């Protein structure tokens, strides 16, 4: 989110794009009924040691697990546990969208790592080979994240008057918001990486949008300030790299049309979803 192409925390990984899996649980076999036994301190300690051993074996999973837990704890202080768990799940789904596309393109990537109040990232072990590949990985997050937000909205429609319906509506609104925010066309956000496929000048327009939101809008936040600061540097880098490595930006016209149309459709759908869920929120207060 804040910077999908953040460097990997593992020094073996190169800096690269924003874009690694769960644990398997043994299936309960048919076991004859027996008297339940009480858990002993020794048994709990052994289970804890075993869990730590699994996490250490899969270091990427461990980092995702720990960062997810810490982020939920932070958000729970503001929003409550259920909503905190929901918004963290939506952020993870967004990042897994990047990861899925990266894997489909044959690009090795790490599991997502969350940073409270800043977003999350998936680190690449190698840089994208072209701006088209970069754009595809970038748009994968908002696509999958938007689907997750839409499913929350459909869940709300099944029980609009209950507490669960209110929770799902709030999560749908949050999902539409964060994915729409990420489509602002300035790197390091996803939109900047997508529209760099069409023209580097979109990053200039996106930077102006971000500055406008920060100065004149009601969307003042440290995240937006970081987007402006990193966006200014990244925009300069875009112009510099397009002169140094023009082959990276050589993309067939049909690819530009397809990804550009997908971006525009996603932008409109998210804006409509955000406006609609926003109009429904007062009804459940």
Backbone as a ProteinNet text record, in pm:
[ID]
protein_1_A
[PRIMARY]
XXXXXXXXXXXXXXXXXXXXXXXXXXXXXXXXXXXXXXXXXXXXXXXXXXXXXXXXXXXXXXXXXXXXXXXXXXXXXXXXXXXXXXXXXXXXXXXXXXXXXXXXXXXXXXXXXXXXXXXXXXXXXXXXXXXXXXXXXXXXXXXXXXXXXXXXXXXXXXXXXXXXXXXXXXXXXXXXXXXXXXXXXXXXXXXXXXXXXXXXXXXXXXXXXXXXXXXXXXXXXXXXXXXXXXXXXXXXXXXXXXXXXXXXXXXXXXXXXXXXXXXXXXXXXXXXXXXXXXXXXXXXX
[TERTIARY]
77.8	0	83.7	136.8	207.5	316	400.9	498	502	421.8	415.4	546.6	642.3	769.5	879.2	847.9	944	1050.6	1168.9	1273.6	1236	1287.2	1261.9	1338.2	1278.4	1352.9	1469.5	1471.7	1581.4	1688.3	1811.4	1915.3	1948.6	1907	1934.9	1849.2	1739.8	1648.5	1689.7	1672.9	1699.5	1584	1608.7	1495.8	1411.5	1284.7	1203.3	1060.9	979.3	841.4	766.5	639.8	550.2	489	555.1	468.9	538.6	459.5	484.2	445.6	271.4	182.1	103.9	14.2	-40.8	4.4	-34.7	5.4	-103	-63.2	-158.9	-197.1	-325	-372.5	-407.2	-359.8	-390	-539.6	-588.6	-730	-755.3	-864.1	-899.5	-939.3	-868.4	-901.2	-1012.4	-1065	-1166.4	-1098.4	-1112.9	-1048.2	-1155.4	-1140.1	-1240.1	-1255	-1377	-1404.1	-1324.4	-1272.4	-1195.9	-1221.7	-1186.4	-1205.8	-1115.1	-1170.2	-1084.2	-984.9	-862.1	-760	-730.1	-692.8	-661.2	-524.9	-516.1	-387.3	-292.6	-173.9	-73.3	17.1	82.3	176.5	285.4	330.3	433.2	382.8	254.7	196.5	181.2	135.6	121.7	256.4	358.4	492	544.4	519.8	565	496	364.9	292	346.1	377	432.2	566.7	651.4	782.8	766.9	670.6	647	600.6	511.8	462.4	575.7	661	775.3	867.5	885	969.2	916.3	783.8	723.7	747.4	727.3	745.3	889.7	983.4	1124.5	1163.9	1099	1128.6	1084.5	971	918.8	928.9	1046	1072.2	977	943.9	851.3	715.1	668.8	541.3	546.2	659.5	673.5	660.7	725.6	720.8	579.3	511.2	372.2	284.3	301.9	221.1	240.4	365.5	395	346.1	375.6	334.1	182.5	114.2	-31.8	-88.2	-34.8	-81.8	-59.2	58.4	89.1	-4	-28.7	-114.8	-257.9	-308.3	-443.4	-452.2	-350.8	-350.5	-354.9	-275.8	-275.3	-412	-467.2	-595.1	-710.2	-699.3	-805.9	-822.8	-717.1	-727.5	-816.1	-828.8	-910	-1047.2	-1052.8	-1174.9	-1242.5	-1181.2	-1235	-1176.4	-1183.5	-1114	-1170.4	-1303	-1360.5	-1332.4	-1351.1	-1325.1	-1176.3	-1092.5	-947.5	-906.4	-959.8	-927.1	-975.7	-1091.1	-1145.9	-1063.3	-1021.9	-945.3	-806	-748.3	-618.7	-633.6	-744	-768.9	-781.7	-849.4	-864	-729.7	-644.7	-511.3	-429.5	-438.3	-365.4	-413.1	-544.4	-599.1	-546.6	-542.9	-487.9	-344.1	-262.8	-122.8	-109.2	-197	-192.4	-229.1	-307.2	-334.6	-207.4	-121.9	7.8	90.5	89.8	169.4	123.3	-7.1	-62.4	-17.8	-29.4	10.1	160.1	237.5	382.7	418.5	354.2	382.5	339.3	225	178.5	275.5	342.3	440	577.9	588.4	716	814.1	762.1	848.3	841.6	953	951.7	928.1	844.7	810.3	793.2	803.3	788.7	643.2	615.5	484.8	466.7	340.9	317.4	366	411.9	449.9	370.3	302.1	219.6	295.4	268.7	324.5	207.5	182.5	65.7	59.9	-58.7	-89.3	-15.5	64.6	134.3	94.4	49.7	9.7	83.5	124.9	191.7	272.3	357.2	432.8	465.9	489.4	541.6	668.5	779.2	907.8	941.5	997.4	1038.8	1185.2	1220.5	1359.8	1431	1354.4	1412.1	1317.5	1370.9	1289.9	1207.6	1095	1018.3	1104.3	1077.6	1158	1110.2	986.3	931.7	824.3	787.8	682.5	548.1	532	408	395.7	504.3	504	481	544.1	525	379	317	177.8	83.5	109.5	23.8	30.8	150.3	163.1	97.1	108.2	50.9	-101.2	-163.6	-309.6	-371.4	-289.9	-343.1	-395.2	-328.6	-372.9	-509.8	-530.7	-663.2	-774.2	-743.6	-848.2	-895.3	-802.1	-839.6	-896	-837.9	-889.7	-1030.8	-1061	-1195.6	-1296.9	-1256.9	-1346	-1378.9	-1277.2	-1299.8	-1395.5	-1378.4	-1469.1	-1611.1	-1622.4	-1754.4	-1822.1	-1744.9	-1801.5	-1850.6	-1778.8	-1825.7	-1959.6	-1972.6	-2098.8	-2212.3	-2185	-2287.3	-2327.4	-2231.2	-2263.3	-2352	-2326.7	-2412.4	-2555.8	-2573.9	-2708.2	-2788	-2718.1	-2787.3	-2842.5	-2781.3	-2828	-2803.9	-2878	-2848	-2879.5	-2963.4	-3008.3	-2934.9	-2858.8	-2790.7	-2654.3	-2592	-2458.2	-2355.3	-2374.2	-2283.6	-2296.2	-2417.7	-2437.8	-2367.4	-2376.3	-2307.2	-2156.8	-2103.7	-1960.3	-1918.2	-1994.2	-1959.4	-1971.9	-2069.8	-2083	-1962.9	-1922	-1804.2	-1679	-1665.8	-1549.6	-1555.3	-1676.4	-1689.4	-1647.1	-1691.5	-1652.3	-1501	-1440.9	-1295.4	-1223.8	-1272.9	-1209.8	-1215.2	-1331.6	-1342.2	-1248.8	-1239.3	-1157	-1008.4	-955.8	-810.8	-770.1	-856.4	-821.1	-832.8	-930.7	-941.1	-822.9	-785.6	-670.2	-544.7	-529.2	-410.3	-407.4	-518.1	-520.6	-482.1	-453.1	-399.2	-273	-264.3	-156.3	-21.2	31.5	166.3	239.4	357.1	441.2	487.4	474.2	477	341.8	230	100.4	82.2	-13.6	-34.7	-71.1	-152.2	-195.2	-79.1	23	139	213.4	220.6	289.3	208.8	75.4	-9.4	-4.5	-28.6	-38.7	96.2	206.1	337.8	349.7	267.4	260	216.6	126.6	73.2	160.6	198.8	282.8	339	462.6	523.6	458.4	389.5	326.3	208.4	154	46.8	97.5	226.2	282.5	284.1	304.7	299.2	156.8	58.2	-81.9	-119.6	-75.1	-106.1	-41.6	79.5	147.4	70.4	18.6	-61.5	-191.4	-251.9	-373.1	-343	-233.1	-195	-167.3	-97.9	-71.2	-201.7	-293.7	-423	-502	-502.3	-572.2	-508.8	-376.9	-306.5	-329.2	-331.5	-340.8	-486.1	-571.7	-707.1	-814.8	-783.8	-885	-892.2	-983.8	-997.5	-929.9	-830.2	-764.7	-620.3	-597.5	-461.7	-419	-310.6	-260	-111.1	-37.8	104.8	129.6	37.2	54	53.3	-40.5	-49	73.5	123.3	245.2	362.9	373.9	480.1	463.3	337.9	311.9	362	336.5	381.9	534.4	599.6	745.6	811.1	768.2	824.9	780.2	657.7	606.8	686.8	730.9	812.3	943.5	1007.4	1133.4	1111.3	1004.5	977.4	942.3	870.9	836	961.7	1053.2	1180.9	1254.6	1251.4	1318.3	1255.5	1122.1	1053.7	1108	1117	1164.9	1310.3	1389.3	1530.4	1546.8	1473.9	1490.1	1437.2	1334.2	1280.6	1381.1	1471.7	1578.2	1697.1	1726.1	1840	1809.7	1685.1	1647.6	1515	1510.8	1384	1322.3	1401.4	1346.7	1250.1	1271.9	1183.8	1041.3	1029.1	898.7	839.6	903.1	851.5	739.9	615.8	499.3	409.9	361.3	268.4	141.8	83.1	-34.8	-152.5	-169.9	-284.3	-273.4	-152	-132.5	-169.5	-130.5	-166.1	-317.7	-386.4	-531.7	-598.8	-554.6	-618	-600.2	-476.6	-451.5	-511.1	-506.6	-568.6	-719.4	-787.4	-931.1	-964.9	-881.7	-902.8	-888.4	-788.5	-768.6	-889.6	-936.2	-1048.5	-1175.9	-1202.7	-1320.8	-1314.8	-1196.9	-1179.4	-1196.4	-1144	-1155.6	-1302.3	-1379.5	-1521.4	-1598.2	-1573	-1644	-1615	-1489.9	-1453.8	-1514	-1514.8	-1573.4	-1723.2	-1792.5	-1935.8	-1960.2	-1877	-1892.1	-1868	-1767.8	-1737.9	-1852.3	-1903.8	-2012.9	-2138.4	-2166.9	-2288.6	-2279.3	-2167.4	-2153.7	-2146.1	-2088.4	-2083.3	-2223.2	-2311	-2448.8	-2526.9	-2484.7	-2556.1	-2506.4	-2384.4	-2326.5	-2408.4	-2465.7	-2544.8	-2664.8	-2716.3	-2834.4	-2809.9	-2681.1	-2655.5	-2594.7	-2582.7	-2523.9	-2627.1
-114.8	0	123.5	162	286.2	275.6	169.8	147.9	1.8	-38.7	-178.8	-238	-153.5	-206.6	-175.3	-193	-166.6	-273.3	-241.1	-341.6	-451.5	-570.6	-683	-665.2	-705.3	-700	-797.9	-897.8	-994.2	-937.6	-919.5	-859.2	-938.7	-1065.7	-1144.4	-1100	-1033.9	-994.2	-858.7	-844	-715.3	-622.6	-488.5	-398.8	-419.3	-415.3	-437.9	-405.2	-476.5	-441.8	-490	-432.9	-464	-601	-674.1	-785.3	-904.1	-1478.9	-1545.9	-1589.2	-2114.9	-1992.9	-2030.2	-2040.1	-2065.8	-2198.8	-2228.5	-2352.8	-2456.4	-2581.8	-2691.6	-2739.7	-2769.1	-2821.8	-2968.9	-3056.5	-3198.4	-3224.8	-3314.6	-3349.4	-3444.2	-3419	-3505.9	-3643.5	-3746.7	-3883.6	-3940.4	-4055.6	-4123.1	-4186.3	-4124.8	-4172	-4213.8	-4327.9	-4370.6	-4267.1	-4254.2	-4158.1	-4194.4	-4090.2	-4111.5	-3997.3	-4015.4	-3910.1	-3793	-3670.6	-3555.7	-3533.2	-3505	-3480.6	-3332.5	-3288.5	-3147.9	-3115.4	-2993.8	-2950.2	-2918.3	-2969.8	-2944.8	-2831.6	-2763.8	-2659.2	-2712	-2838.1	-2895.2	-2912.7	-2956.6	-2976.2	-2845.2	-2739.5	-2609	-2554.1	-2574.6	-2527.4	-2599.5	-2731.3	-2808.7	-2760.9	-2730.2	-2681.1	-2546.2	-2459.3	-2327.9	-2341.2	-2430.7	-2452.5	-2505.9	-2597.7	-2652.6	-2544.2	-2455.1	-2346.3	-2253.4	-2219.4	-2133.7	-2201.6	-2333.8	-2407.3	-2400.5	-2411	-2401.9	-2264	-2159.7	-2023.9	-1996.4	-2049	-2028.9	-2102.9	-2215.6	-2292.9	-2217.4	-2149.2	-2069.9	-1923	-1863.3	-1729.1	-1625.4	-1639.7	-1545.3	-1551.9	-1672.8	-1690.4	-1631.4	-1646.9	-1593.8	-1442.3	-1377	-1231.7	-1183.7	-1253.8	-1218.9	-1237.8	-1349.9	-1381.5	-1276.2	-1243.8	-1147.7	-1008.3	-963.3	-828.4	-815.9	-924.1	-921.9	-908.4	-986.8	-979.7	-842.7	-785.9	-653.1	-548	-556.8	-458.7	-467.9	-588.9	-605.2	-542.4	-564.3	-507.4	-354.9	-294.9	-149.3	-98	-157.8	-110.5	-135.8	-240.3	-272.2	-162.2	-89.3	19.1	132.1	141.5	247.6	199.5	77	32.5	-87.4	-148	-272.5	-392.1	-508.7	-626.9	-679.8	-685.2	-744.9	-659.9	-528.8	-442.8	-439.5	-440.4	-442.3	-566.8	-682.5	-806.5	-801.1	-738.7	-729.3	-641.3	-524.6	-436.2	-491.4	-561	-624.8	-735.1	-810.6	-914.3	-853	-738.4	-672.8	-624.1	-574	-530.9	-650.6	-761.7	-882	-934	-931.9	-978.5	-891.7	-762	-671	-709.9	-731.3	-767.1	-903.4	-995.7	-1128.4	-1121.5	-1018.7	-997.3	-966.1	-880.8	-853.4	-981.6	-1056	-1179.2	-1280.4	-1295.5	-1391	-1358.4	-1231.4	-1192.8	-1211	-1175	-1192.3	-1338.3	-1427	-1570.4	-1618.4	-1569.3	-1608.5	-1562.4	-1451.9	-1399.9	-1461.6	-1554.6	-1620.1	-1537.3	-1439.9	-1352.5	-1396.7	-1443	-1485.5	-1366.9	-1388.6	-1280.5	-1336.4	-1248.5	-1289.6	-1280.7	-1335.4	-1319.4	-1174.3	-1126.8	-987.2	-958.6	-837.3	-787.4	-659.8	-651.9	-536.3	-439.3	-310.6	-204.4	-122.8	-121.1	-49.3	96	136.1	272.1	316.7	230	264.1	174.1	54.5	-35.7	-167.5	-217.4	-347	-352.3	-453.2	-470.1	-617.1	-650.6	-780.6	-752.1	-809	-777.2	-878.1	-825.7	-909	-947.3	-1067.6	-1110.4	-1064.6	-1009.5	-951.2	-843.6	-746.9	-635.5	-678	-609	-637.2	-616.1	-693.4	-684.8	-575.4	-528	-423.1	-348.1	-230.8	-153.7	-225.7	-306.5	-383.3	-485.7	-553.4	-649.9	-578.6	-464.6	-385	-343.7	-300.6	-256.6	-371.2	-489	-604.4	-644.3	-645.7	-678.9	-572.6	-446.9	-339.2	-344.5	-371.5	-369	-494.1	-598.6	-720.6	-697.7	-610.8	-583.5	-518.4	-405.3	-343.2	-431.1	-515.1	-602.7	-701	-774.9	-873.7	-804.5	-690.5	-616.4	-565.3	-522.6	-474.4	-587.7	-705.4	-822	-853.2	-846.3	-872.6	-769.7	-641.8	-538.2	-561.9	-602.7	-633.5	-749.1	-851	-963.6	-918.5	-824.7	-768.9	-698.5	-625.4	-555.9	-655.2	-762.3	-864.5	-930.4	-950.8	-1004.1	-910.4	-781.3	-682.4	-691.3	-710.4	-717.6	-836.2	-942.5	-1058.9	-1032.6	-941.3	-910.5	-762.9	-673.7	-530.6	-467.6	-532.1	-469.4	-519.1	-623.6	-678.8	-617.5	-654.4	-603.6	-656	-779.7	-833.5	-756.8	-717.7	-638.2	-503.7	-441.8	-314.7	-329.9	-438.1	-463.6	-481.9	-561.7	-588.2	-463.3	-378.7	-254.3	-163.8	-153.3	-73.5	-126.6	-259.5	-319	-297.5	-304.2	-278	-135.1	-40.1	99.9	115.2	54.1	62.7	0	-115.6	-182.7	-99.9	-38.9	47.2	167.3	222	340.7	313	208.3	185.7	146	72.6	33	149.9	239.3	359.1	451.9	467.6	550.2	499.8	370.1	312.8	331.1	372.3	396.8	539.5	625	756.9	735.6	798.3	762.8	825.1	792.9	838.3	724.3	692.3	594.9	659.8	592.3	448.4	378.6	448.5	381.2	296.9	204.8	113	187.4	292.7	365.8	424.9	472.5	527.4	422.7	302.4	194.3	143.8	150.1	104.6	204.8	333	431.8	475.9	438.4	461.6	383.1	280.7	204.5	294.1	390.3	477.8	601.3	665.3	783.6	817.3	859.4	900.9	1027.5	1102.4	1227.1	1202.7	1081.2	1050.4	1061.7	1035.1	1048.7	1194.6	1284.9	1427.3	1465.1	1419.8	1448.3	1386.9	1263.3	1198.5	1269.1	1319.3	1393.9	1520.7	1588.7	1708.6	1674.4	1560.4	1516.5	1491.2	1422.7	1392.6	1519.9	1615.4	1743.6	1817.7	1814.8	1880.1	1820.5	1687.3	1621.6	1658.2	1667.6	1698	1841.5	1934.1	2076.6	2122.5	2080.5	2135	2036.7	1909.6	1811.1	1781	1691	1644.6	1510.2	1484.9	1354.5	1369.4	1451.4	1475.9	1361.7	1298.6	1187.7	1171.6	1108.3	1083.3	999.7	906.9	823.2	908.5	1003.1	1088.5	1178.4	1224.6	1305.9	1224.5	1097.6	1010.6	985.4	970.9	950.3	1069.9	1190.5	1311.2	1316.7	1288.9	1297.1	1192.5	1065.8	960.3	975.5	1026.3	1044.5	1144.7	1252.3	1352	1290.2	1213.5	1148.9	1043.7	963.1	856.7	913	1025.5	1087.9	1134.2	1194.3	1234.3	1111.8	1002	879.5	823.6	836.2	786.8	856.3	987.9	1062.6	1027.8	1011.8	979.4	839.4	741.3	603.5	582.7	659.2	643.8	689.9	779.9	823.1	727.4	674.1	583.8	445.6	398.4	263.1	266.3	321.1	332.4	197.7	91.4	-40.3	-89.6	-48.2	-88.7	-38.6	76.2	139.1	110.4	22.8	-12.9	-116.3	-75.1	-161	-155.7	-271.6	-270.1	-192	-132.1	-47.8	-126.3	-253.1	-330.2	-358.8	-377.2	-397.4	-270.2	-156.6	-29.8	-12.3	-44	-29.2	-120.9	-245	-341.4	-300.8	-268.5	-234.1	-97.9	-5.1	125.8	114.9	32.2	13.3	-55.5	-151.7	-220.3	-122.6	-36.8	64.1	157.1	206.5	299.7	234.1	109.2	39.4	16.9	-18.2	-40.1	90.8	198.9	330.1	370.7	354.4	391.5	302.6	171.4	78.7	108.9	137.6	168	300	399.9	528.8	513.3	437.1	414.6	335.1	232.9	153.9	236.5	323.1	408.9	506.2	568.1	663.4	595.7	475.4	405.2	360.6	297.9	252.7	370.1	482.1	600.8	652.2	646.1	693.7	601	476.3	381.4	382.7	428.1	421.7	492.4	613.5	677	595.3	508.8	429.6	328.9	293	190.9	250.7	384.6	446.1	457
0	0	0	121.1	108	3.1	9.8	-97.3	-133.4	-238.1	-274.2	-317.4	-358.7	-403.8	-302.5	-174.6	-69.9	-67.9	-17.4	-8.6	86.4	59.6	148.4	277.4	391.9	517	519.6	432.3	425.3	333.3	380.5	295.7	172.2	167.7	46.9	-69.3	-39.8	-145.4	-201.5	-332.1	-392.4	-365	-375.1	-365.6	-487.8	-474.8	-588.6	-563.2	-629.9	-631.4	-510.7	-501.2	-388.9	-401.3	-428.5	-451.6	-386.7	-106	-43.1	22.1	256.8	259.6	375.6	404.2	536.3	590.5	712.1	774.7	759.3	750.4	739.1	878.6	898	1025.1	1005.9	1092.6	1075.3	1087.8	1004.1	1007.7	1124.1	1195.6	1307.6	1254.8	1298.3	1254.9	1341.5	1300.6	1381.5	1500.9	1614.7	1736.2	1835.7	1896.5	1994.6	2105.7	2153.6	2260.4	2383.5	2447.9	2569.6	2664.3	2789	2887.1	2853.1	2847.3	2819.4	2931.4	2893.7	2994.1	3001.6	3120.3	3138.7	3078.5	3022.1	2967.3	3081.6	3073.3	3175.9	3131.8	3224.9	3186	3093.3	3117.6	3032	2888.9	2878.6	2746.5	2671.6	2741.4	2677.1	2634.2	2717.9	2683.1	2559.8	2553.5	2437.3	2309.9	2321.8	2205.6	2160.5	2256.9	2223.4	2154	2205.8	2144.2	2002.6	1984	1850	1753.7	1802.6	1717.3	1676.9	1772.5	1742.4	1641.9	1655.9	1563.4	1421.6	1405.8	1272.6	1213.1	1295.4	1245.9	1207	1285.5	1253.4	1127.1	1102.1	981.7	857.8	868.7	757.6	796.8	772.5	823.2	764.9	635.3	574.6	640	668.8	736.3	876.5	944	1079.2	1078.8	983.3	977.6	946.5	856.5	825.9	948.5	1018.2	1135.7	1244.6	1272.4	1379.7	1342.3	1220.4	1180.4	1174.4	1134	1131.5	1272.7	1366	1504.6	1565.5	1542.6	1597.9	1538.5	1409	1343.1	1394.6	1415.3	1470.2	1608.9	1691.8	1827.1	1820.9	1733.4	1719.2	1675.2	1569.5	1517.4	1614.1	1693.1	1788.4	1892.9	1921.9	2019.4	1967.6	1836	1776.1	1730.8	1677.7	1611.2	1676.5	1776.2	1830.9	1758.5	1825.1	1774.1	1643.6	1629.9	1510.1	1386.7	1398.6	1283.2	1251.3	1355.6	1333.8	1256.6	1297.3	1226.8	1082.1	1060.8	925.4	834.3	884	796.3	768.4	866.9	842.7	738	744.7	644.7	505.5	493.8	363.8	310.5	399.3	356.9	309	382.2	343	207.5	186	58.3	-56.3	-34.9	-135.6	-170.2	-68.1	-91.7	-157.9	-121.2	-183.1	-330.9	-368.2	-510.4	-586.8	-529	-590.7	-600.1	-490	-483.3	-587.1	-602.2	-698.3	-840.3	-878.4	-1014	-1033.1	-930.1	-940.5	-964.2	-889.5	-907.3	-1045.2	-1093.9	-1227.4	-1336.1	-1311.9	-1407.5	-1388.9	-1293.3	-1268.9	-1189.7	-1112.6	-1033	-886.9	-829.5	-689.3	-596.5	-494.5	-401.9	-261.8	-163.5	-23.9	19.5	135.6	197.4	240.9	251.5	291.1	432.9	452.8	584.4	608.8	724	755.6	845	825.4	908.8	960.4	1090.5	1144.2	1097.9	1048.7	1007.2	880.4	822.2	698.2	583.1	610.7	504.3	511.5	397.2	389.6	260.9	251.7	128.6	108.7	-17.9	-57.7	-135.5	-94.5	-156.6	-265.7	-375	-486.3	-471.3	-519	-521.7	-648.4	-742.3	-862.1	-911.2	-981.9	-1030	-1151.7	-1177.7	-1299.9	-1423.2	-1526.8	-1649	-1743.8	-1722.7	-1808.5	-1731.7	-1781.1	-1716	-1728.4	-1834.3	-1847.9	-1735.6	-1703.7	-1594.7	-1460.6	-1444.4	-1322.8	-1307.4	-1416.4	-1413.1	-1380	-1436.5	-1407.7	-1261.3	-1204.2	-1062.6	-975	-1016.7	-937.6	-935.1	-1048.4	-1053.4	-991.8	-973.5	-912.4	-771.8	-694.5	-558	-551.8	-622.6	-621.6	-678	-775.9	-830.3	-724.2	-663.5	-562.2	-438.8	-399.9	-285.4	-308	-430.6	-462	-458.7	-503.6	-495.8	-350.5	-262.9	-120.7	-61	-97.7	-48.7	-99.4	-226.6	-281.1	-209.5	-171.2	-96.6	40.8	103	230.9	211.7	101.3	74.2	50.1	-24.5	-46.7	85.2	175.1	306.5	384.8	372.8	439.2	387.7	257.5	200.4	254.9	298.4	353.2	492.8	566.9	703.3	730.6	663.5	673	807.7	887.2	1011.5	1135.4	1124.9	1241.1	1263	1375.1	1405.2	1304.9	1259	1158.3	1027.9	992.7	872.8	882.1	999.6	1019.5	1007.9	1063.5	1054.3	909.3	834.2	694.2	607.9	637.4	562.4	587.4	714	745.5	677.8	672.4	606.2	455.4	397.8	254	221.9	304.5	284.7	294	395.9	412	293.7	247.1	133.8	7.3	-20.6	-138.3	-125.2	-3.5	18.9	-3.6	58.8	49	-92.3	-161.5	-298	-394.3	-371.3	-453.4	-426.9	-301.2	-265.5	-336	-342.1	-404.8	-555.6	-614	-758.4	-794.4	-694.8	-728.4	-811.6	-928.5	-1021.5	-988.5	-873.1	-839.4	-769.9	-817.6	-749.8	-619.5	-503.7	-483.6	-476.9	-500.3	-498.4	-624.2	-617.4	-729.6	-857.8	-844.8	-964.1	-1042.4	-972.6	-1041.2	-1119.7	-1066.4	-1135.7	-1254.7	-1241.1	-1352.1	-1466.7	-1437.2	-1543.8	-1599	-1533.3	-1594.4	-1724	-1738.5	-1862.6	-1978	-1949	-2053	-2072.6	-1962.5	-1971.2	-1833.8	-1831	-1704.1	-1650.1	-1736.3	-1693.7	-1601	-1600.9	-1505.7	-1362	-1341.8	-1207.9	-1162.6	-1257	-1223.9	-1183.4	-1261.4	-1228.2	-1093.7	-1069.3	-942.4	-825.1	-845	-738.6	-705.3	-806.3	-783.4	-709.6	-743.9	-673.3	-526.2	-499.1	-360.7	-281.9	-344.2	-277.4	-250.9	-348.7	-330.2	-214.9	-204.1	-93.7	40.1	39.7	164.4	208.8	114.4	148.8	163.1	70.6	66.4	112.3	117.2	149.7	298.1	332.5	470.7	489.9	405.4	406.1	450.8	551.3	598.4	689.5	652.5	731.8	705.3	799.2	774.8	649.9	621	501.5	375.8	368	249.6	238.6	351	348.7	294.4	337.2	286.2	136.8	93.1	-50	-130	-80.4	-149.5	-154.9	-41.7	-36.5	-126	-109.3	-192.8	-337.7	-356.8	-491.8	-571.4	-506.2	-576.3	-622.9	-536	-572.6	-680.5	-665.8	-762.4	-899.6	-901	-1029.1	-1101.7	-1027.7	-1087.4	-1140.6	-1064.9	-1108.8	-1235.7	-1247.2	-1367.6	-1492	-1486.3	-1602.2	-1631.6	-1527.5	-1546.5	-1606	-1550.8	-1596.4	-1737.4	-1775.2	-1911	-2015.6	-1976.5	-2068	-2065.3	-1946.5	-1931.9	-1988.5	-1967.1	-2009.3	-2084	-2203.6	-2277	-2311.3	-2321	-2354.6	-2246.1	-2122.5	-2011.1	-2033.7	-2101.2	-2122	-2259.5	-2335.8	-2467.7	-2451.8	-2478.3	-2457	-2580.9	-2630.5	-2744.4	-2712.3	-2813.9	-2794.8	-2737.3	-2780.9	-2732.1	-2583.4	-2531.6	-2387.9	-2311.9	-2365.8	-2302.9	-2295.7	-2404.1	-2406.7	-2305.3	-2297.6	-2206.8	-2060.6	-2023.9	-1883.7	-1851.3	-1945.5	-1922.8	-1902.6	-1983.3	-1968.7	-1836.9	-1797.6	-1670.3	-1554	-1560.3	-1455.7	-1447.5	-1562.3	-1563.7	-1509	-1550.6	-1500.2	-1350.8	-1302.1	-1159.1	-1082.4	-1137.1	-1073.9	-1059	-1164.2	-1160.8	-1062.9	-1067.7	-979.2	-832.3	-800	-661.7	-615.9	-702.9	-667.5	-640.1	-723.6	-702.6	-575	-550.6	-428.7	-304.5	-309.8	-195.1	-168.7	-275.2	-258.2	-203.6	-252.8	-209.9	-64.5	-28.3	110.3	207.3	162.5	246.9	276.6	176.5	197	289.8	302.4	388.5	532.2	555.2	688.4	796.6	771.4	878.6	923	835.6	868.5	978	1002.3	1103	1229.9	1235.6	1352.7	1465
[MASK]
+++++++++++++++++++++++++++++++++++++++++++++++++++++++++++++++++++++++++++++++++++++++++++++++++++++++++++++++++++++++++++++++++++++++++++++++++++++++++++++++++++++++++++++++++++++++++++++++++++++++++++++++++++++++++++++++++++++++++++++++++++++++++++++++++++++++++++++++++++++++++++++

